[in-house]
């Protein structure tokens, strides 16, 4: 039976949610297949640096954060939820729910593979199904790269990882235009026109 919005806000409600999330076992549960009732919003937020907060206090237990991360889902409405078979509760996400904290690059040219590790332990191989996308931060003009982790959930690359990623960039002609881009999994991911690179605030 779904809990009310009020009961999910108290400690007992949160513990019950944790228990049901943990009951799904190891690995990633099939959250995309679950359609429980919406039970209201939980006072939980994921900050841009990847820190999770509950009722304004950082969640310091890494295993608990990893557990919550396995039952995250971003729906077509653009909102992010914690989902179990019996409830769906909304949480706030300041930027992306995950942070890319490590990059491994193997191979060269068309055979190059970029693999990221997130702050919650996901391993993501970049390819057409898990693409990179790049936006310019309107606040400071800096480059913000994201990688699709699963479903609609993305990881923002941490600054040092972003610099490492850019170091593997090359000028590639795409549709007759020279683009600064990176390759992974047989796919080219354009970052920006080559001529704009020197002007860009990384």
Backbone as JSON Lines, residues from 0, in Angstrom:
{"i":0,"aa":"X","n":[0.84,-1.19,0.0],"ca":[0.0,0.0,0.0],"c":[0.87,1.23,0.0]}
{"i":1,"aa":"X","n":[0.57,2.2,-0.85],"ca":[1.4,3.39,-0.96],"c":[1.28,4.24,0.28]}
{"i":2,"aa":"X","n":[2.37,4.85,0.67],"ca":[2.35,5.71,1.83],"c":[1.94,7.12,1.44]}
{"i":3,"aa":"X","n":[1.45,7.86,2.39],"ca":[1.07,9.25,2.12],"c":[2.31,10.12,2.06]}
{"i":4,"aa":"X","n":[2.12,11.34,1.49],"ca":[3.24,12.27,1.38],"c":[3.81,12.59,2.74]}
{"i":5,"aa":"X","n":[2.9,12.8,3.74],"ca":[3.36,13.17,5.07],"c":[4.2,12.09,5.71]}
{"i":6,"aa":"X","n":[3.74,10.82,5.6],"ca":[4.46,9.75,6.27],"c":[5.82,9.5,5.65]}
{"i":7,"aa":"X","n":[5.97,9.8,4.34],"ca":[7.27,9.59,3.71],"c":[8.29,10.61,4.18]}
{"i":8,"aa":"X","n":[7.81,11.71,4.74],"ca":[8.75,12.75,5.16],"c":[9.36,12.44,6.52]}
{"i":9,"aa":"X","n":[8.75,11.55,7.29],"ca":[9.35,11.27,8.59],"c":[10.36,10.14,8.48]}
{"i":10,"aa":"X","n":[11.09,9.95,9.57],"ca":[12.18,8.97,9.56],"c":[11.68,7.56,9.29]}
{"i":11,"aa":"X","n":[10.53,7.21,9.87],"ca":[10.01,5.85,9.67],"c":[9.66,5.62,8.2]}
{"i":12,"aa":"X","n":[9.08,6.64,7.57],"ca":[8.74,6.52,6.16],"c":[9.98,6.35,5.3]}
{"i":13,"aa":"X","n":[11.04,7.09,5.63],"ca":[12.27,6.98,4.87],"c":[12.89,5.6,5.07]}
{"i":14,"aa":"X","n":[12.89,5.11,6.3],"ca":[13.45,3.79,6.57],"c":[12.69,2.71,5.8]}
{"i":15,"aa":"X","n":[11.36,2.88,5.69],"ca":[10.56,1.91,4.95],"c":[10.93,1.94,3.47]}
{"i":16,"aa":"X","n":[11.15,3.15,2.95],"ca":[11.56,3.29,1.55],"c":[12.92,2.63,1.33]}
{"i":17,"aa":"X","n":[13.85,2.86,2.25],"ca":[15.18,2.25,2.17],"c":[15.07,0.73,2.16]}
{"i":18,"aa":"X","n":[14.21,0.22,3.05],"ca":[14.03,-1.22,3.15],"c":[13.5,-1.82,1.85]}
{"i":19,"aa":"X","n":[12.52,-1.15,1.24],"ca":[11.96,-1.68,0.0],"c":[12.95,-1.58,-1.16]}
{"i":20,"aa":"X","n":[13.76,-0.51,-1.16],"ca":[14.79,-0.38,-2.2],"c":[15.83,-1.48,-2.04]}
{"i":21,"aa":"X","n":[16.24,-1.74,-0.79],"ca":[17.25,-2.77,-0.53],"c":[16.73,-4.16,-0.87]}
{"i":22,"aa":"X","n":[15.42,-4.36,-0.76],"ca":[14.83,-5.68,-1.01],"c":[14.93,-6.09,-2.47]}
{"i":23,"aa":"X","n":[15.27,-5.13,-3.34],"ca":[15.37,-5.45,-4.77],"c":[16.64,-6.21,-5.1]}
{"i":24,"aa":"X","n":[17.54,-6.31,-4.11],"ca":[18.75,-7.11,-4.31],"c":[19.85,-6.33,-5.0]}
{"i":25,"aa":"X","n":[20.91,-7.04,-5.34],"ca":[22.07,-6.41,-5.97],"c":[21.78,-6.1,-7.43]}
{"i":26,"aa":"X","n":[22.58,-5.19,-7.97],"ca":[22.4,-4.82,-9.37],"c":[21.31,-3.76,-9.52]}
{"i":27,"aa":"X","n":[20.96,-3.49,-10.76],"ca":[19.98,-2.45,-11.04],"c":[18.59,-3.06,-11.19]}
{"i":28,"aa":"X","n":[17.65,-2.65,-10.35],"ca":[16.28,-3.16,-10.49],"c":[15.6,-2.58,-11.73]}
{"i":29,"aa":"X","n":[14.56,-3.22,-12.22],"ca":[13.89,-2.76,-13.45],"c":[12.92,-1.61,-13.21]}
{"i":30,"aa":"X","n":[13.45,-0.47,-12.77],"ca":[12.59,0.65,-12.4],"c":[11.74,1.14,-13.58]}
{"i":31,"aa":"X","n":[12.23,0.97,-14.81],"ca":[11.47,1.44,-15.98],"c":[10.17,0.66,-16.15]}
{"i":32,"aa":"X","n":[10.11,-0.53,-15.58],"ca":[8.92,-1.37,-15.75],"c":[7.9,-1.17,-14.64]}
{"i":33,"aa":"X","n":[8.27,-0.43,-13.6],"ca":[7.36,-0.26,-12.47],"c":[6.47,0.96,-12.68]}
{"i":34,"aa":"X","n":[5.2,0.83,-12.3],"ca":[4.25,1.95,-12.43],"c":[3.45,2.13,-11.15]}
{"i":35,"aa":"X","n":[4.13,2.42,-10.05],"ca":[3.41,2.62,-8.78],"c":[2.75,4.0,-8.73]}
{"i":36,"aa":"X","n":[1.89,4.18,-7.74],"ca":[1.25,5.48,-7.54],"c":[2.27,6.51,-7.07]}
{"i":37,"aa":"X","n":[2.06,7.77,-7.48],"ca":[2.9,8.87,-6.99],"c":[2.49,9.17,-5.56]}
{"i":38,"aa":"X","n":[3.48,9.21,-4.66],"ca":[3.2,9.38,-3.24],"c":[3.62,10.75,-2.7]}
{"i":39,"aa":"X","n":[3.9,11.69,-3.59],"ca":[4.32,13.0,-3.15],"c":[5.83,13.2,-3.24]}
{"i":40,"aa":"X","n":[6.27,14.35,-2.81],"ca":[7.69,14.7,-2.87],"c":[8.38,14.43,-1.55]}
{"i":41,"aa":"X","n":[9.63,14.02,-1.65],"ca":[10.47,13.78,-0.49],"c":[11.45,14.95,-0.4]}
{"i":42,"aa":"X","n":[11.78,15.38,0.82],"ca":[12.71,16.49,1.0],"c":[14.14,15.99,0.81]}
{"i":43,"aa":"X","n":[14.43,15.63,-0.44],"ca":[15.75,15.11,-0.79],"c":[16.22,15.83,-2.04]}
{"i":44,"aa":"X","n":[17.51,16.15,-2.07],"ca":[18.06,16.88,-3.23],"c":[19.46,16.36,-3.54]}
{"i":45,"aa":"X","n":[19.75,16.26,-4.85],"ca":[21.1,15.95,-5.3],"c":[21.71,17.23,-5.83]}
{"i":46,"aa":"X","n":[22.77,17.69,-5.18],"ca":[23.43,18.93,-5.59],"c":[24.3,18.7,-6.83]}
{"i":47,"aa":"X","n":[24.72,19.81,-7.44],"ca":[25.5,19.72,-8.68],"c":[26.83,19.0,-8.49]}
{"i":48,"aa":"X","n":[27.37,18.99,-7.26],"ca":[28.64,18.3,-7.01],"c":[28.45,16.83,-6.68]}
{"i":49,"aa":"X","n":[27.2,16.33,-6.81],"ca":[26.93,14.92,-6.57],"c":[26.56,14.58,-5.14]}
{"i":50,"aa":"X","n":[26.57,15.56,-4.24],"ca":[26.21,15.31,-2.84],"c":[24.7,15.19,-2.68]}
{"i":51,"aa":"X","n":[24.27,14.16,-1.98],"ca":[22.85,13.96,-1.7],"c":[22.5,14.56,-0.33]}
{"i":52,"aa":"X","n":[21.37,15.26,-0.27],"ca":[20.9,15.86,0.97],"c":[19.51,15.33,1.3]}
{"i":53,"aa":"X","n":[19.27,15.09,2.59],"ca":[17.93,14.75,3.07],"c":[17.56,15.72,4.18]}
{"i":54,"aa":"X","n":[16.48,16.45,3.99],"ca":[16.02,17.47,4.94],"c":[17.14,18.45,5.27]}
{"i":55,"aa":"X","n":[17.89,18.85,4.23],"ca":[18.94,19.86,4.38],"c":[20.26,19.35,4.92]}
{"i":56,"aa":"X","n":[20.35,18.06,5.2],"ca":[21.57,17.49,5.77],"c":[22.2,16.52,4.77]}
{"i":57,"aa":"X","n":[23.52,16.61,4.55],"ca":[24.16,15.68,3.61],"c":[24.01,14.23,4.07]}
{"i":58,"aa":"X","n":[23.77,13.33,3.13],"ca":[23.73,11.91,3.43],"c":[25.16,11.39,3.35]}
{"i":59,"aa":"X","n":[25.74,11.11,4.49],"ca":[27.15,10.75,4.54],"c":[27.46,9.29,4.28]}
{"i":60,"aa":"X","n":[26.45,8.45,4.27],"ca":[26.68,7.01,4.11],"c":[26.68,6.65,2.62]}
{"i":61,"aa":"X","n":[27.87,6.4,2.09],"ca":[28.01,6.09,0.67],"c":[27.17,4.89,0.23]}
{"i":62,"aa":"X","n":[27.09,3.8,1.02],"ca":[26.26,2.66,0.6],"c":[24.78,3.05,0.45]}
{"i":63,"aa":"X","n":[24.3,3.96,1.31],"ca":[22.91,4.4,1.22],"c":[22.68,5.22,-0.04]}
{"i":64,"aa":"X","n":[23.63,6.1,-0.37],"ca":[23.53,6.89,-1.61],"c":[23.53,5.96,-2.82]}
{"i":65,"aa":"X","n":[24.4,4.96,-2.81],"ca":[24.44,4.01,-3.93],"c":[23.12,3.26,-4.05]}
{"i":66,"aa":"X","n":[22.54,2.88,-2.9],"ca":[21.26,2.19,-2.91],"c":[20.18,3.07,-3.54]}
{"i":67,"aa":"X","n":[20.09,4.31,-3.1],"ca":[19.1,5.23,-3.67],"c":[19.32,5.41,-5.18]}
{"i":68,"aa":"X","n":[20.58,5.46,-5.58],"ca":[20.88,5.72,-7.0],"c":[20.35,4.6,-7.9]}
{"i":69,"aa":"X","n":[20.21,3.39,-7.34],"ca":[19.75,2.27,-8.16],"c":[18.25,2.32,-8.41]}
{"i":70,"aa":"X","n":[17.51,3.09,-7.61],"ca":[16.06,3.18,-7.82],"c":[15.66,4.58,-8.3]}
{"i":71,"aa":"X","n":[16.61,5.3,-8.87],"ca":[16.32,6.61,-9.47],"c":[15.72,6.42,-10.86]}
{"i":72,"aa":"X","n":[14.79,7.3,-11.21],"ca":[14.24,7.3,-12.56],"c":[13.84,8.73,-12.92]}
{"i":73,"aa":"X","n":[14.18,9.13,-14.12],"ca":[13.74,10.42,-14.64],"c":[12.67,10.15,-15.68]}
{"i":74,"aa":"X","n":[11.49,10.71,-15.47],"ca":[10.36,10.44,-16.35],"c":[10.24,11.47,-17.45]}
{"i":75,"aa":"X","n":[9.28,11.24,-18.34],"ca":[9.08,12.13,-19.48],"c":[8.67,13.53,-19.06]}
{"i":76,"aa":"X","n":[8.18,13.68,-17.83],"ca":[7.81,15.01,-17.33],"c":[9.01,15.84,-16.92]}
{"i":77,"aa":"X","n":[10.23,15.25,-17.05],"ca":[11.45,15.97,-16.71],"c":[11.82,15.91,-15.24]}
{"i":78,"aa":"X","n":[10.98,15.27,-14.42],"ca":[11.24,15.19,-12.98],"c":[11.9,13.86,-12.64]}
{"i":79,"aa":"X","n":[12.62,13.86,-11.51],"ca":[13.36,12.68,-11.07],"c":[12.69,12.1,-9.83]}
{"i":80,"aa":"X","n":[12.6,10.78,-9.8],"ca":[11.89,10.09,-8.73],"c":[12.72,8.94,-8.18]}
{"i":81,"aa":"X","n":[12.44,8.6,-6.91],"ca":[12.86,7.32,-6.34],"c":[11.67,6.39,-6.52]}
{"i":82,"aa":"X","n":[11.91,5.21,-7.1],"ca":[10.81,4.31,-7.46],"c":[11.05,2.91,-6.9]}
{"i":83,"aa":"X","n":[10.03,2.38,-6.23],"ca":[10.0,0.97,-5.84],"c":[8.73,0.38,-6.44]}
{"i":84,"aa":"X","n":[8.52,-0.91,-6.31],"ca":[7.3,-1.47,-6.89],"c":[6.01,-0.88,-6.33]}
{"i":85,"aa":"X","n":[6.06,-0.27,-5.15],"ca":[4.82,0.21,-4.52],"c":[4.72,1.71,-4.35]}
{"i":86,"aa":"X","n":[5.79,2.47,-4.63],"ca":[5.7,3.93,-4.49],"c":[6.65,4.64,-5.43]}
{"i":87,"aa":"X","n":[6.29,5.89,-5.7],"ca":[7.13,6.78,-6.52],"c":[7.13,8.13,-5.81]}
{"i":88,"aa":"X","n":[8.31,8.59,-5.38],"ca":[8.42,9.86,-4.68],"c":[9.36,10.8,-5.43]}
{"i":89,"aa":"X","n":[8.98,12.05,-5.52],"ca":[9.78,13.03,-6.23],"c":[10.91,13.56,-5.4]}
{"i":90,"aa":"X","n":[12.06,13.79,-6.03],"ca":[13.19,14.45,-5.38],"c":[13.68,15.57,-6.28]}
{"i":91,"aa":"X","n":[14.52,16.45,-5.75],"ca":[15.05,17.57,-6.51],"c":[16.47,17.25,-6.98]}
{"i":92,"aa":"X","n":[16.78,17.66,-8.19],"ca":[18.13,17.48,-8.74],"c":[18.6,18.82,-9.26]}
{"i":93,"aa":"X","n":[19.7,19.33,-8.69],"ca":[20.19,20.66,-9.06],"c":[20.71,20.7,-10.49]}
{"i":94,"aa":"X","n":[21.41,19.66,-10.91],"ca":[21.94,19.61,-12.27],"c":[21.7,18.21,-12.83]}
{"i":95,"aa":"X","n":[22.71,17.34,-12.79],"ca":[22.54,15.94,-13.18],"c":[22.56,15.1,-11.9]}
{"i":96,"aa":"X","n":[21.89,13.94,-11.91],"ca":[21.87,13.12,-10.7],"c":[23.19,12.45,-10.37]}
{"i":97,"aa":"X","n":[24.04,12.27,-11.38],"ca":[25.32,11.6,-11.17],"c":[26.48,12.51,-11.57]}
{"i":98,"aa":"X","n":[27.66,12.16,-11.1],"ca":[28.88,12.89,-11.44],"c":[29.88,11.91,-12.03]}
{"i":99,"aa":"X","n":[30.44,12.24,-13.2],"ca":[31.48,11.41,-13.79],"c":[32.81,11.75,-13.14]}
{"i":100,"aa":"X","n":[33.42,10.78,-12.48],"ca":[34.61,11.06,-11.67],"c":[35.89,10.42,-12.2]}
{"i":101,"aa":"X","n":[35.77,9.55,-13.21],"ca":[36.97,8.9,-13.74],"c":[36.75,8.53,-15.2]}
{"i":102,"aa":"X","n":[37.8,8.67,-16.0],"ca":[37.74,8.35,-17.42],"c":[38.86,7.38,-17.77]}
{"i":103,"aa":"X","n":[38.51,6.35,-18.53],"ca":[39.51,5.46,-19.1],"c":[39.34,5.46,-20.61]}
{"i":104,"aa":"X","n":[40.45,5.58,-21.33],"ca":[40.42,5.59,-22.79],"c":[41.29,4.47,-23.31]}
{"i":105,"aa":"X","n":[40.71,3.63,-24.17],"ca":[41.47,2.53,-24.77],"c":[41.29,2.57,-26.28]}
{"i":106,"aa":"X","n":[42.28,2.04,-27.01],"ca":[42.2,2.03,-28.46],"c":[42.44,3.4,-29.06]}
{"i":107,"aa":"X","n":[42.43,3.45,-30.39],"ca":[42.66,4.7,-31.1],"c":[41.74,4.79,-32.31]}
{"i":108,"aa":"X","n":[41.55,6.01,-32.79],"ca":[40.75,6.21,-33.99],"c":[39.34,5.68,-33.83]}
{"i":109,"aa":"X","n":[38.86,4.98,-34.86],"ca":[37.5,4.44,-34.83],"c":[37.32,3.36,-33.77]}
{"i":110,"aa":"X","n":[38.43,2.78,-33.29],"ca":[38.36,1.73,-32.28],"c":[38.44,2.27,-30.85]}
{"i":111,"aa":"X","n":[38.54,3.59,-30.72],"ca":[38.68,4.19,-29.39],"c":[37.41,3.99,-28.57]}
{"i":112,"aa":"X","n":[37.61,3.66,-27.28],"ca":[36.5,3.49,-26.35],"c":[36.76,4.36,-25.13]}
{"i":113,"aa":"X","n":[35.79,5.19,-24.79],"ca":[35.85,5.99,-23.57],"c":[34.89,5.37,-22.55]}
{"i":114,"aa":"X","n":[35.4,5.12,-21.36],"ca":[34.58,4.53,-20.31],"c":[34.66,5.43,-19.07]}
{"i":115,"aa":"X","n":[33.51,5.76,-18.53],"ca":[33.44,6.62,-17.34],"c":[32.97,5.82,-16.13]}
{"i":116,"aa":"X","n":[33.46,6.25,-14.97],"ca":[32.94,5.76,-13.69],"c":[32.25,6.92,-12.99]}
{"i":117,"aa":"X","n":[31.07,6.66,-12.46],"ca":[30.34,7.73,-11.77],"c":[30.62,7.68,-10.26]}
{"i":118,"aa":"X","n":[30.19,8.71,-9.58],"ca":[30.38,8.8,-8.14],"c":[29.61,7.74,-7.36]}
{"i":119,"aa":"X","n":[28.63,7.09,-8.02],"ca":[27.87,6.04,-7.34],"c":[28.21,4.64,-7.88]}
{"i":120,"aa":"X","n":[29.29,4.57,-8.68],"ca":[29.79,3.27,-9.09],"c":[29.32,2.74,-10.43]}
{"i":121,"aa":"X","n":[28.53,3.5,-11.17],"ca":[28.15,3.06,-12.51],"c":[29.36,3.09,-13.43]}
{"i":122,"aa":"X","n":[29.46,2.13,-14.32],"ca":[30.5,2.09,-15.35],"c":[29.78,2.27,-16.7]}
{"i":123,"aa":"X","n":[30.14,3.31,-17.43],"ca":[29.43,3.66,-18.66],"c":[30.4,3.73,-19.83]}
{"i":124,"aa":"X","n":[30.17,2.9,-20.82],"ca":[30.96,2.93,-22.05],"c":[30.25,3.83,-23.05]}
{"i":125,"aa":"X","n":[30.93,4.86,-23.53],"ca":[30.32,5.83,-24.42],"c":[30.16,5.25,-25.83]}
{"i":126,"aa":"X","n":[28.94,5.32,-26.33],"ca":[28.64,4.87,-27.69],"c":[27.32,5.5,-28.12]}
{"i":127,"aa":"X","n":[26.74,5.01,-29.2],"ca":[25.51,5.61,-29.7],"c":[24.36,5.48,-28.7]}
{"i":128,"aa":"X","n":[24.37,4.43,-27.87],"ca":[23.32,4.24,-26.88],"c":[23.56,5.02,-25.6]}
{"i":129,"aa":"X","n":[24.81,5.3,-25.31],"ca":[25.18,6.09,-24.13],"c":[26.03,7.27,-24.6]}
{"i":130,"aa":"X","n":[25.38,8.25,-25.23],"ca":[26.12,9.33,-25.86],"c":[26.61,10.4,-24.9]}
{"i":131,"aa":"X","n":[27.57,11.17,-25.4],"ca":[28.01,12.41,-24.75],"c":[27.21,13.56,-25.34]}
{"i":132,"aa":"X","n":[26.93,14.56,-24.53],"ca":[26.39,15.81,-25.05],"c":[27.1,16.96,-24.35]}
{"i":133,"aa":"X","n":[27.16,18.09,-25.02],"ca":[27.93,19.23,-24.51],"c":[27.06,20.48,-24.54]}
{"i":134,"aa":"X","n":[27.07,21.21,-23.44],"ca":[26.35,22.48,-23.37],"c":[27.3,23.55,-22.84]}
{"i":135,"aa":"X","n":[26.96,24.78,-23.13],"ca":[27.72,25.92,-22.6],"c":[26.96,26.47,-21.41]}
{"i":136,"aa":"X","n":[27.64,26.56,-20.28],"ca":[27.02,27.07,-19.06],"c":[26.69,28.55,-19.25]}
{"i":137,"aa":"X","n":[25.41,28.93,-19.19],"ca":[25.06,30.34,-19.39],"c":[25.6,31.26,-18.29]}
{"i":138,"aa":"X","n":[25.9,30.66,-17.13],"ca":[26.38,31.48,-16.01],"c":[27.81,31.97,-16.21]}
{"i":139,"aa":"X","n":[28.68,31.09,-16.77],"ca":[30.09,31.47,-16.88],"c":[30.69,31.19,-18.26]}
{"i":140,"aa":"X","n":[29.9,30.65,-19.18],"ca":[30.41,30.37,-20.52],"c":[31.27,29.13,-20.61]}
{"i":141,"aa":"X","n":[31.36,28.37,-19.5],"ca":[32.2,27.17,-19.48],"c":[31.52,25.98,-20.15]}
{"i":142,"aa":"X","n":[32.33,25.01,-20.54],"ca":[31.84,23.8,-21.19],"c":[31.37,22.81,-20.13]}
{"i":143,"aa":"X","n":[30.17,22.24,-20.36],"ca":[29.62,21.23,-19.45],"c":[29.3,19.96,-20.24]}
{"i":144,"aa":"X","n":[30.12,18.91,-20.09],"ca":[29.84,17.65,-20.8],"c":[29.0,16.72,-19.91]}
{"i":145,"aa":"X","n":[28.07,16.02,-20.56],"ca":[27.24,15.03,-19.88],"c":[27.32,13.71,-20.63]}
{"i":146,"aa":"X","n":[27.2,12.61,-19.89],"ca":[27.11,11.29,-20.53],"c":[25.82,10.64,-20.03]}
{"i":147,"aa":"X","n":[25.1,10.0,-20.95],"ca":[23.88,9.3,-20.58],"c":[24.25,7.99,-19.89]}
{"i":148,"aa":"X","n":[23.76,7.81,-18.68],"ca":[24.1,6.63,-17.88],"c":[23.09,5.5,-18.12]}
{"i":149,"aa":"X","n":[21.82,5.8,-17.9],"ca":[20.74,4.83,-18.16],"c":[19.4,5.56,-18.15]}
{"i":150,"aa":"X","n":[18.46,5.0,-18.89],"ca":[17.17,5.67,-18.98],"c":[17.35,7.1,-19.47]}
{"i":151,"aa":"X","n":[16.86,8.06,-18.67],"ca":[17.07,9.49,-18.97],"c":[18.06,10.12,-17.99]}
{"i":152,"aa":"X","n":[18.76,9.3,-17.22],"ca":[19.66,9.79,-16.18],"c":[21.06,10.04,-16.75]}
{"i":153,"aa":"X","n":[21.59,11.22,-16.48],"ca":[22.91,11.59,-16.99],"c":[23.88,11.84,-15.85]}
{"i":154,"aa":"X","n":[25.16,11.83,-16.21],"ca":[26.23,12.23,-15.29],"c":[26.92,13.45,-15.87]}
{"i":155,"aa":"X","n":[27.07,14.47,-15.05],"ca":[27.89,15.63,-15.41],"c":[29.34,15.26,-15.13]}
{"i":156,"aa":"X","n":[30.22,15.51,-16.07],"ca":[31.63,15.17,-15.85],"c":[32.29,16.18,-14.92]}
{"i":157,"aa":"X","n":[32.96,15.67,-13.91],"ca":[33.7,16.54,-13.0],"c":[34.76,17.3,-13.79]}
{"i":158,"aa":"X","n":[35.14,18.45,-13.29],"ca":[36.04,19.33,-14.03],"c":[37.34,18.64,-14.48]}
{"i":159,"aa":"X","n":[38.05,17.94,-13.57],"ca":[39.29,17.27,-14.02],"c":[39.02,16.24,-15.11]}
{"i":160,"aa":"X","n":[37.89,15.55,-15.03],"ca":[37.54,14.55,-16.04],"c":[37.21,15.23,-17.36]}
{"i":161,"aa":"X","n":[36.57,16.38,-17.28],"ca":[36.26,17.14,-18.49],"c":[37.55,17.55,-19.21]}
{"i":162,"aa":"X","n":[38.54,18.02,-18.46],"ca":[39.82,18.4,-19.07],"c":[40.5,17.19,-19.72]}
{"i":163,"aa":"X","n":[40.41,16.04,-19.05],"ca":[41.01,14.83,-19.63],"c":[40.29,14.45,-20.91]}
{"i":164,"aa":"X","n":[38.97,14.56,-20.89],"ca":[38.18,14.25,-22.09],"c":[38.59,15.14,-23.26]}
{"i":165,"aa":"X","n":[38.67,16.43,-23.0],"ca":[39.01,17.4,-24.05],"c":[40.4,17.14,-24.61]}
{"i":166,"aa":"X","n":[41.3,16.6,-23.78],"ca":[42.66,16.31,-24.27],"c":[42.66,15.24,-25.35]}
{"i":167,"aa":"X","n":[41.58,14.48,-25.46],"ca":[41.46,13.45,-26.5],"c":[40.7,13.96,-27.72]}
{"i":168,"aa":"X","n":[40.37,15.24,-27.72],"ca":[39.62,15.81,-28.84],"c":[40.49,15.98,-30.08]}
{"i":169,"aa":"X","n":[39.81,16.04,-31.21],"ca":[40.5,16.23,-32.49],"c":[39.58,16.96,-33.45]}
{"i":170,"aa":"X","n":[40.17,17.58,-34.46],"ca":[39.38,18.25,-35.49],"c":[38.88,17.21,-36.49]}
{"i":171,"aa":"X","n":[37.57,17.13,-36.63],"ca":[36.95,16.16,-37.53],"c":[35.93,16.9,-38.41]}
{"i":172,"aa":"X","n":[35.98,16.66,-39.69],"ca":[35.02,17.3,-40.6],"c":[33.69,16.53,-40.53]}
{"i":173,"aa":"X","n":[32.64,17.25,-40.14],"ca":[31.3,16.68,-40.03],"c":[30.36,17.51,-40.89]}
{"i":174,"aa":"X","n":[29.74,16.87,-41.87],"ca":[28.83,17.58,-42.79],"c":[29.51,18.81,-43.41]}
{"i":175,"aa":"X","n":[30.78,18.65,-43.77],"ca":[31.51,19.72,-44.44],"c":[32.04,20.81,-43.53]}
{"i":176,"aa":"X","n":[31.86,20.64,-42.21],"ca":[32.3,21.66,-41.26],"c":[33.3,21.06,-40.29]}
{"i":177,"aa":"X","n":[34.4,21.78,-40.04],"ca":[35.42,21.3,-39.12],"c":[34.93,21.47,-37.68]}
{"i":178,"aa":"X","n":[34.85,20.33,-36.97],"ca":[34.38,20.35,-35.58],"c":[35.45,19.77,-34.66]}
{"i":179,"aa":"X","n":[35.56,20.35,-33.47],"ca":[36.38,19.76,-32.43],"c":[35.51,18.7,-31.77]}
{"i":180,"aa":"X","n":[35.97,17.45,-31.78],"ca":[35.11,16.34,-31.37],"c":[35.94,15.24,-30.72]}
{"i":181,"aa":"X","n":[35.22,14.29,-30.1],"ca":[35.86,13.1,-29.55],"c":[35.17,11.88,-30.14]}
{"i":182,"aa":"X","n":[35.9,10.75,-30.14],"ca":[35.37,9.5,-30.68],"c":[35.24,8.47,-29.55]}
{"i":183,"aa":"X","n":[34.22,7.64,-29.66],"ca":[34.09,6.51,-28.75],"c":[33.05,5.55,-29.3]}
{"i":184,"aa":"X","n":[33.35,4.26,-29.24],"ca":[32.39,3.25,-29.63],"c":[31.93,3.37,-31.07]}
{"i":185,"aa":"X","n":[32.81,3.84,-31.96],"ca":[32.46,3.98,-33.36],"c":[31.59,5.18,-33.68]}
{"i":186,"aa":"X","n":[31.42,6.08,-32.72],"ca":[30.6,7.27,-32.92],"c":[31.43,8.52,-32.64]}
{"i":187,"aa":"X","n":[31.17,9.57,-33.43],"ca":[31.84,10.86,-33.23],"c":[30.9,11.79,-32.48]}
{"i":188,"aa":"X","n":[31.41,12.44,-31.43],"ca":[30.61,13.36,-30.63],"c":[31.19,14.76,-30.75]}
{"i":189,"aa":"X","n":[30.56,15.62,-31.56],"ca":[31.08,16.98,-31.74],"c":[30.93,17.81,-30.47]}
{"i":190,"aa":"X","n":[31.96,18.56,-30.16],"ca":[31.94,19.43,-28.97],"c":[31.58,20.85,-29.38]}
{"i":191,"aa":"X","n":[32.28,21.36,-30.41],"ca":[32.02,22.72,-30.89],"c":[32.76,22.92,-32.21]}
{"i":192,"aa":"X","n":[32.38,23.93,-33.0],"ca":[33.15,24.23,-34.21],"c":[34.6,24.5,-33.86]}
{"i":193,"aa":"X","n":[35.51,23.99,-34.68],"ca":[36.94,24.13,-34.39],"c":[37.36,25.58,-34.19]}
{"i":194,"aa":"X","n":[36.78,26.48,-34.95],"ca":[37.15,27.88,-34.87],"c":[36.78,28.54,-33.56]}
{"i":195,"aa":"X","n":[35.85,27.94,-32.81],"ca":[35.41,28.53,-31.55],"c":[36.2,28.03,-30.35]}
{"i":196,"aa":"X","n":[37.08,27.06,-30.58],"ca":[37.77,26.42,-29.46],"c":[38.62,27.4,-28.66]}
{"i":197,"aa":"X","n":[39.4,28.25,-29.37],"ca":[40.27,29.19,-28.67],"c":[39.48,30.22,-27.88]}
{"i":198,"aa":"X","n":[38.26,30.52,-28.32],"ca":[37.45,31.52,-27.63],"c":[36.72,30.92,-26.42]}
{"i":199,"aa":"X","n":[36.65,29.58,-26.36],"ca":[35.85,28.92,-25.34],"c":[36.52,28.97,-23.98]}
{"i":200,"aa":"X","n":[35.7,29.27,-22.97],"ca":[36.16,29.23,-21.6],"c":[35.93,27.83,-21.04]}
{"i":201,"aa":"X","n":[36.97,27.02,-21.0],"ca":[36.84,25.67,-20.47],"c":[36.93,25.66,-18.96]}
